[in-house]
Amino acid sequence: MFGGGNVQGMMKSLSNNKKLLRSKRLFQKEQTFLNIKKEYLKATEGKVDLKKASKEELQQIRKKIIKERRKENRILIGIAIAIASVMIYFTINVIQQNNMDSKNLLENAQALQFKKLERQFLLQIDKGDEWFEKGKWHNSIFYYKKAKEIFPKNYEINYRLVRSYSFECESEFKNCRDAKNLLDKLFLMFPDKEKELLEIKGKLEYEY
């Protein structure tokens, strides 16, 4: 009876141990590098048989690695060139656009400045013409000179000025030398206006 009880206890203990083993197997070990290495060493009883590569095989591996690196470098260089090309393209476009904007602004500013000067120029001529029609040569010369300061090489204002000089020289014997000097310059500057200028020269016979 006593012995039977011991056998029964042993059987119960073995049954409980089997249950514990089954429950542990439900959780598989994580297949990490260290676990795989341990299992491999355990299976080979701690002896690792590493096969040595031959010299030819090492050269082939080396060539393969170099070839792959060159291929990667070519790809990287190609990408770098493409990026640089895009950046240069956009940079040039931005610079050209800025230059165009600056050029347009400059042209607009110059056009506005020219119109402003042109208005002043015409205003002085109108005032000079009014005094010339009244026979006030001195006053007309004053305004013609102011207009000539704005556009010194303009034929119309130079013609009006030398004409006023010639009338003043003829009637009052003033500015005769200035009239002759300016008329000589106009013959050189505007040879196509010779016929018109010769009419004024007739009024300056004394100077010539």
Rosetta blueprint (number, residue, H / E / L):
1 M L
2 F H
3 G H
4 G H
5 G H
6 N H
7 V H
8 Q H
9 G H
10 M H
11 M H
12 K H
13 S H
14 L H
15 S H
16 N H
17 N H
18 K H
19 K H
20 L H
21 L H
22 R H
23 S H
24 K H
25 R H
26 L L
27 F L
28 Q L
29 K L
30 E L
31 Q L
32 T L
33 F H
34 L H
35 N H
36 I H
37 K H
38 K H
39 E H
40 Y H
41 L H
42 K H
43 A H
44 T L
45 E L
46 G L
47 K L
48 V L
49 D L
50 L L
51 K L
52 K L
53 A L
54 S L
55 K H
56 E H
57 E H
58 L H
59 Q H
60 Q H
61 I H
62 R H
63 K H
64 K H
65 I H
66 I H
67 K H
68 E H
69 R H
70 R H
71 K H
72 E H
73 N H
74 R H
75 I H
76 L H
77 I H
78 G H
79 I H
80 A H
81 I H
82 A H
83 I H
84 A H
85 S H
86 V H
87 M H
88 I H
89 Y H
90 F H
91 T H
92 I H
93 N H
94 V H
95 I H
96 Q H
97 Q H
98 N H
99 N H
100 M H
101 D H
102 S H
103 K H
104 N H
105 L H
106 L H
107 E H
108 N H
109 A H
110 Q H
111 A H
112 L H
113 Q H
114 F H
115 K H
116 K H
117 L H
118 E H
119 R H
120 Q H
121 F H
122 L H
123 L H
124 Q H
125 I H
126 D H
127 K H
128 G H
129 D H
130 E H
131 W H
132 F H
133 E H
134 K L
135 G L
136 K L
137 W H
138 H H
139 N H
140 S H
141 I H
142 F H
143 Y H
144 Y H
145 K H
146 K H
147 A H
148 K H
149 E H
150 I H
151 F L
152 P L
153 K L
154 N L
155 Y H
156 E H
157 I H
158 N H
159 Y H
160 R H
161 L H
162 V H
163 R H
164 S H
165 Y H
166 S H
167 F H
168 E H
169 C H
170 E H
171 S H
172 E H
173 F L
174 K L
175 N L
176 C H
177 R H
178 D H
179 A H
180 K H
181 N H
182 L H
183 L H
184 D H
185 K H
186 L H
187 F H
188 L H
189 M H
190 F L
191 P H
192 D H
193 K H
194 E H
195 K H
196 E H
197 L H
198 L H
199 E H
200 I H
201 K H
202 G H
203 K H
204 L H
205 E L
206 Y L
207 E L
208 Y L
